[in-house]
Amino acid sequence: MDFDRFIEVKGSRGSDLRFIWTDNEMRIAKKLKDKYWIYFQGGIDLKNRAAKNEPMLFKNPIDTLHKDARIKMTPYGLVVEGKLRGAAR
C-alpha cells in the first residue's frame, strides 16, 4: 500500500488551539513533508462524546506551523497555540 497521508491527531476540551508537538513528531514531519498532517479538534465535550468546533487540518506543519503559530520551546517539545493562518479545511 502507498499511503498519501499520515495523520497526527491532537485535541483539547478548550476552544483555543493549543497542543504540544514532540521532537519525535517533528522528526517524522520533516521526513514526510506534504504527506504529514496534524488534525486538531478543539471544544471536545467528553460527557456527550461530541465536539463543538470543526477540526483544523495542517498539511506539512513543519513549514506551516513555524511560519504562523506562536511557538514556545519546552522540555517536552513545542507548544503550539493561537489562531493559525493557512489551515486547510
DSSP file (Angstrom, degrees, kcal/mol; ACC not computed):
  #  RESIDUE AA STRUCTURE BP1 BP2  ACC     N-H-->O    O-->H-N    N-H-->O    O-->H-N    TCO  KAPPA ALPHA  PHI   PSI    X-CA   Y-CA   Z-CA
    1    1 A M              0   0    0      0, 0.0     2,-0.6     0, 0.0     0, 0.0   0.000 360.0 360.0 360.0 142.9    0.0    0.0    0.0
    2    2 A D        -     0   0    0      2,-0.0     2,-0.3     0, 0.0     0, 0.0  -0.926 360.0-152.4-113.9 105.8    1.1    3.5   -0.7
    3    3 A F        -     0   0    0     -2,-0.6     3,-0.1     1,-0.1    32,-0.0  -0.593  12.8-169.3 -81.9 136.1   -0.3    5.9    1.9
    4    4 A D  S    S+     0   0    0     -2,-0.3     2,-0.3     1,-0.2    -1,-0.1   0.484  72.3  38.0-100.5  -4.1   -0.8    9.5    0.8
    5    5 A R        -     0   0    0      2,-0.0     2,-0.5    31,-0.0    -1,-0.2  -0.963  54.2-168.4-152.2 130.0   -1.5   10.9    4.2
    6    6 A F  E     -a   36   0A   0     29,-3.6    31,-2.8    -2,-0.3     2,-0.5  -0.986  24.1-155.7-116.2 123.8    0.0   10.3    7.7
    7    7 A I  E     -a   37   0A   0     -2,-0.5     2,-0.6    29,-0.2    31,-0.2  -0.878  16.9-166.1-115.3 127.0   -2.2   12.0   10.4
    8    8 A E  E     -a   38   0A   0     29,-2.6    31,-2.6    -2,-0.5     2,-0.5  -0.952  21.4-150.6-102.7 121.9   -1.2   13.1   13.9
    9    9 A V  E     +a   39   0A   0     -2,-0.6     2,-0.3    29,-0.2    31,-0.2  -0.832  17.4 178.1-101.5 129.2   -4.4   13.8   15.9
   10   10 A K  E     +a   40   0A   0     29,-3.1    31,-2.4    -2,-0.5     2,-0.3  -0.937   6.1 179.0-124.0 149.1   -4.4   16.5   18.7
   11   11 A G  E     -a   41   0A   0     -2,-0.3     2,-0.3    29,-0.2    31,-0.2  -0.974  12.3-173.6-150.2 163.7   -7.3   17.5   20.8
   12   12 A S        -     0   0    0     29,-2.0    32,-2.3    -2,-0.3    31,-0.2  -0.990  30.0-137.4-155.3 147.0   -8.5   19.7   23.6
   13   13 A R  S    S+     0   0    0     -2,-0.3    -1,-0.1    30,-0.2    29,-0.1   0.796  89.1  80.1 -73.3 -28.5  -11.5   20.4   25.7
   14   14 A G  S    S-     0   0    0     29,-0.1    29,-2.8     2,-0.1    30,-0.3  -0.307  84.5-127.8 -74.9 162.8  -10.9   24.1   25.3
   15   15 A S  S    S+     0   0    0     27,-0.2     2,-0.1    28,-0.1    27,-0.1   0.677  81.6  90.1 -84.6 -18.7  -11.9   26.0   22.2
   16   16 A D  S    S-     0   0    0      1,-0.1     2,-0.5    67,-0.0    27,-0.2  -0.468  87.4-105.8 -80.7 151.2   -8.5   27.6   21.7
   17   17 A L        +     0   0    0     65,-0.2    65,-1.6    -2,-0.1     2,-0.3  -0.646  60.1 141.6 -73.6 120.0   -5.8   26.0   19.6
   18   18 A R  E     +D   81   0B   0     -2,-0.5     2,-0.3    63,-0.2    63,-0.2  -0.813   9.8 135.5-164.7 121.5   -3.2   24.6   22.0
   19   19 A F  E     -D   80   0B   0     61,-2.2    61,-3.2    -2,-0.3     2,-0.5  -0.983  46.4-110.1-158.6 163.8   -1.1   21.4   21.8
   20   20 A I  E     -D   79   0B   0     -2,-0.3     2,-0.6    59,-0.2    59,-0.2  -0.866  22.2-159.1 -99.9 131.4    2.4   20.0   22.3
   21   21 A W  E     -D   78   0B   0     57,-3.2    57,-2.7    -2,-0.5    -2,-0.0  -0.949  20.8-140.4-111.4 112.1    4.3   18.8   19.3
   22   22 A T     >  -     0   0    0     -2,-0.6     4,-2.2    55,-0.2    55,-0.2  -0.197  18.7-114.0 -76.7 161.5    7.0   16.5   20.3
   23   23 A D  H  > S+     0   0    0     53,-0.3     4,-2.1     1,-0.2     5,-0.1   0.890 118.3  52.2 -58.1 -41.2   10.5   16.2   18.9
   24   24 A N  H  > S+     0   0    0      1,-0.2     4,-2.0     2,-0.2    -1,-0.2   0.913 108.2  50.2 -64.1 -42.9    9.8   12.8   17.6
   25   25 A E  H  > S+     0   0    0      1,-0.2     4,-2.3     2,-0.2    -1,-0.2   0.887 110.7  50.5 -61.5 -39.3    6.6   14.0   15.8
   26   26 A M  H  X S+     0   0    0     -4,-2.2     4,-2.2     2,-0.2    -1,-0.2   0.876 107.2  53.6 -68.3 -36.8    8.7   16.9   14.2
   27   27 A R  H  X S+     0   0    0     -4,-2.1     4,-1.4     2,-0.2    -2,-0.2   0.920 111.1  46.1 -61.5 -43.3   11.4   14.4   13.0
   28   28 A I  H  X S+     0   0    0     -4,-2.0     4,-2.4     1,-0.2     5,-0.2   0.907 110.2  53.9 -65.9 -41.4    8.7   12.4   11.3
   29   29 A A  H  X S+     0   0    0     -4,-2.3     4,-2.2     1,-0.2     7,-0.2   0.880 105.2  54.3 -61.0 -38.6    7.1   15.5    9.8
   30   30 A K  H  < S+     0   0    0     -4,-2.2    -1,-0.2     1,-0.2    -2,-0.2   0.881 112.4  43.9 -62.9 -37.6   10.5   16.6    8.3
   31   31 A K  H  < S+     0   0    0     -4,-1.4    -2,-0.2     1,-0.2    -1,-0.2   0.896 120.1  39.1 -73.0 -40.9   10.8   13.2    6.6
   32   32 A L  H >< S+     0   0    0     -4,-2.4     3,-2.3     1,-0.2    -2,-0.2   0.688  79.3 171.1 -88.8 -19.4    7.2   13.0    5.3
   33   33 A K  G >< S+     0   0    0     -4,-2.2     3,-1.7     1,-0.3    27,-0.5  -0.219  72.9  13.5  48.8-115.8    6.7   16.7    4.3
   34   34 A D  G 3  S+     0   0    0      1,-0.3    -1,-0.3    26,-0.1    26,-0.1   0.630 124.8  62.2 -67.9 -13.6    3.4   17.1    2.4
   35   35 A K  G <  S+     0   0    0     -3,-2.3   -29,-3.6    -6,-0.1     2,-0.5   0.614  88.9  84.6 -84.6 -11.8    2.2   13.6    3.4
   36   36 A Y  E <   +a    6   0A   0     -3,-1.7    24,-2.4    -7,-0.2     2,-0.3  -0.800  57.6 175.0 -97.3 128.6    2.3   14.6    7.1
   37   37 A W  E     -aB   7  59A   0    -31,-2.8   -29,-2.6    -2,-0.5     2,-0.5  -0.941  23.5-147.9-128.2 149.2   -0.8   16.3    8.6
   38   38 A I  E     -aB   8  58A   0     20,-1.9    20,-2.6    -2,-0.3     2,-0.6  -0.990  11.8-162.2-112.7 129.0   -1.9   17.4   12.0
   39   39 A Y  E     -aB   9  57A   0    -31,-2.6   -29,-3.1    -2,-0.5     2,-0.5  -0.960   8.5-166.5-106.9 119.6   -5.6   17.3   12.7
   40   40 A F  E     -aB  10  56A   0     16,-3.1    16,-3.0    -2,-0.6     2,-0.6  -0.935   5.4-169.7-110.8 126.1   -6.6   19.4   15.7
   41   41 A Q  E     -a   11   0A   0    -31,-2.4   -29,-2.0    -2,-0.5     3,-0.3  -0.947  10.8-177.0-115.9 111.2  -10.0   19.0   17.3
   42   42 A G        +     0   0    0     -2,-0.6    11,-1.0    12,-0.3   -27,-0.2  -0.587  57.2  41.8-100.8 167.0  -10.9   21.7   19.9
   43   43 A G  S    S+     0   0    0    -29,-2.8     9,-2.4   -31,-0.2     2,-0.4   0.851  70.7 178.9  69.7  36.2  -14.0   22.0   22.1
   44   44 A I  E     -F   51   0C   0    -32,-2.3     2,-0.8   -30,-0.3     7,-0.3  -0.583  17.9-157.3 -75.9 127.6  -14.3   18.3   22.9
   45   45 A D  E  >> -F   50   0C   0      5,-3.5     5,-1.7    -2,-0.4     4,-0.9  -0.880   8.2-173.6-104.9  98.6  -17.2   17.5   25.2
   46   46 A L  T  45S+     0   0    0     -2,-0.8     3,-0.4     1,-0.2    -1,-0.2   0.876  80.1  56.0 -63.3 -39.1  -16.2   14.2   26.9
   47   47 A K  T  45S+     0   0    0      1,-0.2    -1,-0.2     2,-0.1    -2,-0.0   0.922 119.0  31.0 -61.1 -45.5  -19.5   13.8   28.7
   48   48 A N  T  45S-     0   0    0      2,-0.1    -1,-0.2    -3,-0.1    -2,-0.2   0.412 103.7-127.4 -94.8   1.5  -21.6   14.0   25.5
   49   49 A R  T  <5S+     0   0    0     -4,-0.9     2,-0.3    -3,-0.4    -3,-0.2   0.932  71.1 110.5  52.2  51.7  -18.9   12.4   23.3
   50   50 A A  E   < -F   45   0C   0     -5,-1.7    -5,-3.5    -7,-0.1     2,-0.4  -0.901  61.3-128.5-145.0 170.2  -19.1   15.3   20.8
   51   51 A A  E     -F   44   0C   0     -2,-0.3    -7,-0.2    -7,-0.3    -8,-0.2  -0.987   1.4-156.2-128.7 139.8  -17.1   18.3   19.7
   52   52 A K  S    S+     0   0    0     -9,-2.4     2,-0.2    -2,-0.4    -9,-0.2   0.788  75.8  55.1 -81.6 -29.7  -18.2   21.9   19.4
   53   53 A N  S    S-     0   0    0    -11,-1.0     3,-0.1   -10,-0.1    -2,-0.0  -0.636  85.2-108.2-107.8 159.4  -15.8   23.1   16.8
   54   54 A E        -     0   0    0     -2,-0.2   -12,-0.3     1,-0.1    -2,-0.1  -0.592  48.7-101.0 -75.5 146.2  -14.8   21.9   13.3
   55   55 A P        -     0   0    0      0, 0.0     2,-0.5     0, 0.0   -14,-0.2  -0.356  28.0-133.7 -67.8 151.6  -11.4   20.3   13.2
   56   56 A M  E     -B   40   0A   0    -16,-3.0   -16,-3.1    -3,-0.1     2,-0.4  -0.917  19.0-156.1-104.4 133.1   -8.4   22.3   11.9
   57   57 A L  E     -BC  39  88A   0     31,-1.4    31,-1.8    -2,-0.5     2,-0.5  -0.929   7.1-167.7-115.5 132.1   -6.2   20.5    9.4
   58   58 A F  E     -B   38   0A   0    -20,-2.6   -20,-1.9    -2,-0.4     2,-0.3  -0.941   6.3-157.7-125.0 110.0   -2.5   21.4    8.9
   59   59 A K  E    S-B   37   0A   0     -2,-0.5     5,-0.3     1,-0.3   -22,-0.2  -0.680  79.2  -2.9 -84.2 136.6   -0.7   20.0    5.9
   60   60 A N  S >> S-     0   0    0    -24,-2.4     4,-1.8   -27,-0.5     3,-1.8   0.938  75.9-175.8  48.9  59.9    3.1   19.8    6.2
   61   61 A P  H 3>>S+     0   0    0      0, 0.0     4,-1.8     0, 0.0     5,-0.7   0.683  70.3  77.0 -65.6 -17.2    3.1   21.5    9.6
   62   62 A I  H 345S+     0   0    0    -29,-0.2     4,-0.2     1,-0.2    -2,-0.1   0.852 111.6  27.7 -61.0 -30.1    6.9   21.6    9.8
   63   63 A D  H <>5S+     0   0    0     -3,-1.8     4,-1.1    -4,-0.1    -1,-0.2   0.881 125.6  44.5 -91.0 -50.6    6.6   24.6    7.4
   64   64 A T  H  X5S+     0   0    0     -4,-1.8     4,-1.8    -5,-0.3     5,-0.2   0.886 113.1  47.6 -69.3 -41.0    3.2   26.0    8.2
   65   65 A L  H  X5S+     0   0    0     -4,-1.8     4,-2.3     1,-0.2    -1,-0.2   0.902 109.4  52.8 -69.2 -39.4    3.3   26.0   12.0
   66   66 A H  H  4<S+     0   0    0     -5,-0.7    -1,-0.2    -4,-0.2    -2,-0.2   0.780 114.2  44.2 -67.1 -24.0    6.7   27.6   12.2
   67   67 A K  H  < S+     0   0    0     -4,-1.1    -1,-0.2    -3,-0.2    -2,-0.2   0.820 127.4  23.1 -85.7 -32.8    5.5   30.4   10.0
   68   68 A D  H  < S+     0   0    0     -4,-1.8     2,-0.2    -5,-0.1    -2,-0.2   0.646 101.2  81.6-114.9 -18.1    2.1   31.1   11.6
   69   69 A A  S  < S-     0   0    0     -4,-2.3     2,-0.8    -5,-0.2    13,-0.1  -0.531  72.9-120.6 -95.5 156.4    2.0   29.9   15.2
   70   70 A R  E     -E   81   0B   0     11,-1.6    11,-1.4    -2,-0.2     2,-0.4  -0.877  45.4-169.7 -85.7 117.7    3.2   31.4   18.4
   71   71 A I  E     -E   80   0B   0     -2,-0.8     2,-0.4     9,-0.2     9,-0.2  -0.919  18.1-169.9-120.7 136.5    5.5   28.6   19.5
   72   72 A K  E     -E   79   0B   0      7,-1.5     7,-2.8    -2,-0.4     2,-0.3  -0.991  21.7-131.7-123.1 130.4    7.3   28.1   22.8
   73   73 A M  E     +E   78   0B   0     -2,-0.4     5,-0.2     5,-0.2    -2,-0.0  -0.648  32.2 172.2 -79.4 134.7   10.0   25.5   23.3
   74   74 A T  E >   -E   77   0B   0      3,-2.5     3,-1.1    -2,-0.3    -2,-0.0  -0.827  50.2 -99.3-130.1 171.0    9.6   23.3   26.3
   75   75 A P  T 3  S+     0   0    0      0, 0.0     3,-0.1     0, 0.0    -2,-0.0   0.711 124.6  51.2 -63.6 -17.3   11.5   20.2   27.5
   76   76 A Y  T 3  S-     0   0    0      1,-0.3   -53,-0.3   -54,-0.1     2,-0.3   0.531 124.5 -85.6 -97.3  -8.3    8.6   18.1   26.0
   77   77 A G  E <  S- E   0  74B   0     -3,-1.1    -3,-2.5   -55,-0.2     2,-0.4  -0.951  71.7 -24.8 136.5-158.0    8.6   19.7   22.6
   78   78 A L  E     -DE  21  73B   0    -57,-2.7   -57,-3.2    -2,-0.3     2,-0.7  -0.742  48.3-141.4 -93.2 138.6    7.0   22.8   21.1
   79   79 A V  E     -DE  20  72B   0     -7,-2.8    -7,-1.5    -2,-0.4     2,-0.5  -0.900  20.0-162.0 -96.2 117.6    3.8   24.3   22.5
   80   80 A V  E     +DE  19  71B   0    -61,-3.2   -61,-2.2    -2,-0.7     2,-0.3  -0.876  23.3 150.5-102.1 127.6    1.7   25.4   19.5
   81   81 A E  E     +DE  18  70B   0    -11,-1.4   -11,-1.6    -2,-0.5   -63,-0.2  -0.991  22.6  49.6-153.9 158.6   -1.1   27.9   20.3
   82   82 A G  S    S-     0   0    0    -65,-1.6     2,-0.5    -2,-0.3   -65,-0.2  -0.540  88.6 -42.4 110.7-175.1   -3.1   30.7   18.8
   83   83 A K        -     0   0    0     -2,-0.2     2,-0.4   -15,-0.1    -2,-0.1  -0.816  59.9-153.0 -93.0 128.2   -5.0   31.3   15.7
   84   84 A L        -     0   0    0     -2,-0.5     3,-0.4   -15,-0.1     2,-0.3  -0.816   5.2-146.3-107.9 141.1   -3.2   30.0   12.7
   85   85 A R  S    S+     0   0    0     -2,-0.4   -17,-0.1     1,-0.2   -16,-0.0  -0.678  79.8  37.6 -94.4 157.3   -3.5   31.1    9.1
   86   86 A G  S    S+     0   0    0      1,-0.3     2,-0.3    -2,-0.3    -1,-0.2   0.573  72.3 153.1  81.9   9.9   -3.2   28.6    6.2
   87   87 A A        -     0   0    0     -3,-0.4    -1,-0.3   -29,-0.1   -29,-0.2  -0.579  42.7-128.8 -73.0 130.6   -5.0   25.8    7.9
   88   88 A A  B      C   57   0A   0    -31,-1.8   -31,-1.4    -2,-0.3    -1,-0.1  -0.521 360.0 360.0 -76.1 146.5   -6.6   23.6    5.3
   89   89 A R              0   0    0     -2,-0.2    -1,-0.1   -33,-0.1   -31,-0.1   0.333 360.0 360.0-118.4 360.0  -10.3   22.8    5.7
